[in-house]
Amino acid sequence: MTRTQSSATLFNLTTQKQATMTIKLVIFDIDGTILQTHSWQHIHQNLGTWSQAKKHHNQFFKNQITYEQWAKLDATLWKNQSLAKINQIVNQMPYTKGAKQALNTLKQNQVKIYLLSAGLTQVAKRIQKEMGTNGYTVNTLITKNGILTGEVEVNVSFHNKDKHLPTILQKFNLTPKECAAVGDDPTLIPLFKKVALAIAFNPTNKDIEKHANITIKSNDLRDIIPHILKQR
């Protein structure tokens, strides 16, 4: 089965917004969207800290700790690791099939690309270097002399992605009607409610599908392109 055939059978459309849209900016989640993997978990698994990190994960989803506390507890597990080791692990994270081609096609059509993720600076920097994105807002591991201190600067949490939208739009002198968002998990829902075009790419649950204009279930990120460019 070809990629085109696969996308035709696996994407589902929800109710489209009625207004004509010209998409000039796409805000991407990173984990599970541009990357196949989830960056925090991937690093934990490579450093042998995933067993303890799973406990923090469960505490958060039982509402026992805040997202900020979760991130800080996880970062503590990496104290005294070298930044070079983290970068080595990050550079091995696999991209979603078609990610480079999808982003390149958007750039060729003068669409800006912004990364908004609760992932890490090292991941965003790699993507920006290799794909030429137009900026990012992510979380930052604190280092001293190339060594992780066990601290983290939390800029993006589980619930606040929409709060970053005004700043991002101002950066490009655009409005929400000119913006699309693409991602796979419920952290995108507040953002989906405020942009012109919300695309759930391989959504992790039905709730994010419900809040998306378009749901695409595919192993290839290029399948988002027709839905973005047809609005132009």
C-alpha positions in Angstrom: 0.0 0.0 0.0 1.4 3.4 -0.9 1.5 6.4 1.4 -1.3 8.1 -0.5 -3.5 5.1 -0.2 -2.8 4.7 3.4 -3.7 8.3 4.3 -6.9 8.1 2.3 -8.1 5.2 4.5 -6.8 6.5 7.8 -7.6 10.2 8.1 -11.0 11.3 9.4 -12.5 14.8 8.9 -14.5 16.5 11.7 -16.5 19.7 11.2 -14.5 22.3 9.4 -14.6 26.0 10.4 -16.7 27.9 8.0 -14.5 30.9 7.3 -12.0 30.9 4.5 -8.5 30.6 6.0 -5.1 31.5 4.8 -2.6 29.6 7.0 0.7 31.4 7.3 1.9 29.8 10.5 1.8 26.2 11.9 2.5 25.6 15.5 3.8 22.0 16.0 4.0 19.8 19.1 7.3 17.8 19.0 6.8 14.5 20.9 4.6 12.1 19.0 4.3 14.5 16.1 7.7 15.6 14.6 9.4 12.9 16.6 8.2 9.3 16.8 9.2 9.2 20.5 8.6 11.2 23.6 11.7 13.0 24.6 11.6 12.9 28.4 10.8 9.2 28.4 13.4 8.5 25.7 16.2 10.1 27.8 15.0 8.4 31.0 15.1 5.0 29.2 18.6 5.7 27.9 19.9 6.8 31.3 18.3 4.0 33.3 16.0 6.4 35.2 12.7 5.4 33.7 11.5 3.2 36.6 11.6 6.1 39.0 10.3 8.6 36.4 7.2 6.4 35.9 6.3 7.0 39.6 6.4 10.8 39.0 4.2 10.3 35.9 1.7 8.4 37.9 1.7 11.0 40.7 0.9 13.7 38.2 -2.0 11.9 36.6 -3.4 11.1 40.0 -3.3 14.9 40.8 -0.8 14.4 43.6 1.8 16.8 42.1 1.8 19.7 39.7 3.3 19.6 36.3 6.1 21.9 37.5 6.9 19.5 40.4 6.8 16.6 38.0 9.3 18.2 35.6 11.6 19.2 38.5 11.5 15.7 40.0 12.4 14.2 36.7 15.2 16.7 36.1 16.7 15.8 39.5 17.2 12.2 38.3 19.6 13.5 35.7 21.7 15.6 38.1 25.5 15.4 37.3 24.9 14.0 33.8 26.8 15.8 31.1 25.0 17.9 28.5 27.1 16.1 25.9 25.5 12.8 26.9 22.0 14.3 26.7 22.7 15.7 23.2 24.0 12.3 22.1 20.7 10.7 23.2 18.6 13.5 21.6 20.4 13.2 18.3 19.4 9.5 18.1 15.7 10.2 18.6 13.8 9.1 15.4 11.8 11.5 13.4 8.3 10.7 12.3 8.3 9.5 8.7 7.9 12.4 6.3 8.7 15.1 8.9 11.5 16.8 7.1 9.7 16.7 3.8 6.5 18.1 5.4 8.2 21.0 7.0 10.2 21.7 3.9 7.0 21.9 1.8 5.5 24.3 4.3 8.6 26.5 4.1 8.5 26.4 0.3 4.9 27.8 0.5 6.0 30.6 2.8 4.4 29.1 5.9 6.2 29.8 9.2 6.9 26.9 11.5 7.0 27.2 15.3 7.7 24.5 17.9 5.7 24.6 21.1 6.4 21.7 23.4 6.8 20.6 27.0 9.9 18.8 25.7 13.4 20.1 26.0 15.6 22.8 24.4 18.1 20.3 23.1 15.4 18.6 21.1 14.1 21.9 19.7 17.6 23.1 18.8 18.2 19.8 16.9 15.0 20.2 14.9 15.7 23.9 14.2 19.2 23.1 13.0 18.1 20.2 10.8 14.8 21.6 9.5 15.1 25.3 9.7 12.1 26.1 11.9 11.3 29.7 12.8 11.5 29.5 16.6 10.5 27.5 19.6 9.2 27.6 23.2 10.1 24.6 25.3 11.5 23.7 28.7 15.2 24.1 29.6 17.5 21.9 31.6 19.8 24.0 33.7 23.5 23.3 33.3 26.8 24.6 34.8 30.1 24.0 33.0 28.4 21.4 30.7 26.9 19.4 33.6 23.2 19.2 34.5 22.4 20.7 37.9 19.2 18.7 38.3 17.1 21.8 37.8 14.7 22.7 35.0 13.1 26.0 33.8 9.5 25.1 33.1 8.1 27.4 30.3 5.5 25.0 28.9 3.3 22.9 31.1 0.5 20.4 30.6 -2.2 23.1 30.5 -0.7 26.4 29.3 0.1 26.0 25.6 -2.6 28.5 24.6 -1.1 31.1 26.9 1.9 31.3 24.5 -0.2 32.0 21.4 -0.3 35.8 21.7 3.4 36.1 21.9 4.0 33.7 19.0 1.5 35.5 16.8 3.0 38.9 17.7 6.4 37.6 16.7 5.1 37.0 13.1 2.6 39.8 13.1 -0.3 37.4 12.5 -3.7 36.6 13.9 -5.3 33.4 15.1 -7.2 33.2 11.8 -3.9 32.6 10.0 -2.6 30.0 12.4 -2.8 26.2 12.5 -1.7 23.8 15.2 -0.7 20.1 14.9 -0.2 17.6 17.7 -1.3 14.3 19.2 -2.1 14.8 22.9 -4.6 16.6 25.2 -2.0 19.4 26.0 -3.0 20.8 22.6 -6.7 21.2 23.4 -6.6 24.8 24.8 -4.5 25.8 21.8 -6.8 24.0 19.3 -9.7 26.1 20.6 -8.0 29.4 19.6 -6.5 28.7 16.2 -8.1 28.6 12.8 -7.1 25.0 12.0 -6.6 22.3 14.5 -5.1 19.0 13.3 -4.9 16.0 15.6 -2.1 13.8 14.2 -2.4 10.2 15.5 -4.3 11.5 18.6 -3.7 9.7 21.8 -7.4 9.8 22.9 -10.9 10.7 21.7 -10.9 14.0 23.6 -8.3 15.6 21.3 -10.1 14.3 18.3 -13.3 16.0 19.5 -11.5 19.3 19.7 -9.8 19.0 16.3 -11.0 20.3 12.9 -9.2 17.4 11.2 -8.0 14.1 12.6 -5.3 12.3 10.6 -4.2 8.7 11.5 -1.1 8.0 9.5 2.5 7.0 9.9 3.6 9.9 7.6 3.5 13.6 8.6 3.3 14.6 5.0 -0.4 13.7 5.1 -1.1 17.0 7.0 0.0 19.1 4.1 -3.0 19.1 1.8 -5.3 20.2 4.7 -3.0 23.2 5.4 -2.2 24.3 1.9 -5.8 24.0 0.6 -6.7 26.8 3.0 -4.3 29.2 1.1 
